[in-house]
Amino acid sequence: MPPSTERPLVRLIVGSVRPIRVGDQLAEAIAPIVAEAADARVELVDLAELDLPLLDEPRMPALGDYQREHTKAWSRIVAESDAVVFVTPQYNGGYPAALKNAIDFLFHEWRGKPALIVSYGGHGGGLSGAQLRGVLEFIGLELAGQNVELTLPRDGYDEGGRLRDAAAIVASHEEPLRAAAATLRRVIRSTAPAPAA
Ligand SMILES: Cc1cc2nc3c(=O)[nH]c(=O)nc-3n(C[C@H](O)[C@H](O)[C@H](O)COP(=O)(O)O)c2cc1C
């Protein structure tokens, strides 16, 4: 947590890495709402751009003895964030392998990290969010309130496979998203170290 005059840094992790996807559109639309409701600086972290290979650290990440530059870079991104928001689709009743891989690269960076889960899918991606919650609780993140579930209408896609109006879909879930972001803000405050006397 930065000094009390500075707003916390919240990073939105885009959990889909498909070449044609909608997760980036949804994250873009979610960002300003989270920024306002959590009174935070918000940045997107796109796992597609991060382009992590399948976990290739020789030693167990819990040991923190990272050998790969991409792991060190990813570690810094998470460690420097005051909170993270996982924006995840539902794939076959779970969350994407790329997201699990990115989570598994690190360990201590996650522990105690305030976090929020936003899932999406034809029915809100609830199974994905629930599965992700179980893993994040196991690792020891500080999850803020309920998961937010964004329902994507079947006719919401254009011919290229992108959302026609991601902002409208997110706006239709604005109330639970704002409530969850406000809870995230409280979790960030409650986990921040006390200022030096
Ligand atoms: C591999 C795969 C599995 C999917 N499984 C589900 C599912 O279990 N439930 C659901 O509602 N939608 C499912 N969908 C549809 C996704 O919700 C939809 O394609 C969404 O756009 C995926 O997010 P993305 O475009 O950001 O990757 C699946 C899509 C893919 C590609």
The ligand as an SDF file (V2000), in Angstrom:
LIG
                    3D

 31 33  0  0  0  0  0  0  0  0999 V2000
  -12.6130  -23.5350  -24.7180 C   0  0  0  0  0  0  0  0  0  0  0  0
  -13.9080  -22.8200  -24.4300 C   0  0  0  0  0  0  0  0  0  0  0  0
  -14.7840  -23.3580  -23.5080 C   0  0  0  0  0  0  0  0  0  0  0  0
  -15.9560  -22.6650  -23.1790 C   0  0  0  0  0  0  0  0  0  0  0  0
  -16.7440  -23.1400  -22.1750 N   0  0  0  0  0  0  0  0  0  0  0  0
  -17.7820  -22.3890  -21.7290 C   0  0  0  0  0  0  0  0  0  0  0  0
  -18.5070  -22.7590  -20.5640 C   0  0  0  0  0  0  0  0  0  0  0  0
  -18.2200  -23.7200  -19.8850 O   0  0  0  0  0  0  0  0  0  0  0  0
  -19.5480  -21.9740  -20.2010 N   0  0  0  0  0  0  0  0  0  0  0  0
  -19.8960  -20.8370  -20.8770 C   0  0  0  0  0  0  0  0  0  0  0  0
  -20.8310  -20.1370  -20.4910 O   0  0  0  0  0  0  0  0  0  0  0  0
  -19.2120  -20.4540  -21.9810 N   0  0  0  0  0  0  0  0  0  0  0  0
  -18.1690  -21.2000  -22.4220 C   0  0  0  0  0  0  0  0  0  0  0  0
  -17.4480  -20.7960  -23.5110 N   0  0  0  0  0  0  0  0  0  0  0  0
  -17.8570  -19.5800  -24.1980 C   0  0  0  0  0  0  0  0  0  0  0  0
  -17.1170  -18.3830  -23.6030 C   0  0  0  0  0  0  0  0  0  0  0  0
  -17.8120  -17.8760  -22.4920 O   0  0  0  0  0  0  0  0  0  0  0  0
  -16.9850  -17.2910  -24.6440 C   0  0  0  0  0  0  0  0  0  0  0  0
  -16.3700  -17.8380  -25.8030 O   0  0  0  0  0  0  0  0  0  0  0  0
  -16.1420  -16.1350  -24.1400 C   0  0  0  0  0  0  0  0  0  0  0  0
  -16.0770  -15.1780  -25.1710 O   0  0  0  0  0  0  0  0  0  0  0  0
  -14.7310  -16.6170  -23.7990 C   0  0  0  0  0  0  0  0  0  0  0  0
  -13.9600  -15.5530  -23.3220 O   0  0  0  0  0  0  0  0  0  0  0  0
  -12.7240  -14.9940  -24.1810 P   0  0  0  0  0  0  0  0  0  0  0  0
  -13.3110  -14.6310  -25.5410 O   0  0  0  0  0  0  0  0  0  0  0  0
  -12.2460  -13.7710  -23.4360 O   0  0  0  0  0  0  0  0  0  0  0  0
  -11.7090  -16.0890  -24.2760 O   0  0  0  0  0  0  0  0  0  0  0  0
  -16.2870  -21.4580  -23.8510 C   0  0  0  0  0  0  0  0  0  0  0  0
  -15.4020  -20.9590  -24.8010 C   0  0  0  0  0  0  0  0  0  0  0  0
  -14.2200  -21.5990  -25.0740 C   0  0  0  0  0  0  0  0  0  0  0  0
  -13.2600  -20.9940  -26.0620 C   0  0  0  0  0  0  0  0  0  0  0  0
  1  2  1  0
  2  3  1  0
  2 30  2  0
  3  4  2  0
  4  5  1  0
  4 28  1  0
  5  6  2  0
  6  7  1  0
  6 13  1  0
  7  8  2  0
  7  9  1  0
  9 10  1  0
 10 11  2  0
 10 12  1  0
 12 13  2  0
 13 14  1  0
 14 15  1  0
 14 28  1  0
 15 16  1  0
 16 17  1  0
 16 18  1  0
 18 19  1  0
 18 20  1  0
 20 21  1  0
 20 22  1  0
 22 23  1  0
 23 24  1  0
 24 25  2  0
 24 26  1  0
 24 27  1  0
 28 29  2  0
 29 30  1  0
 30 31  1  0
M  END
$$$$
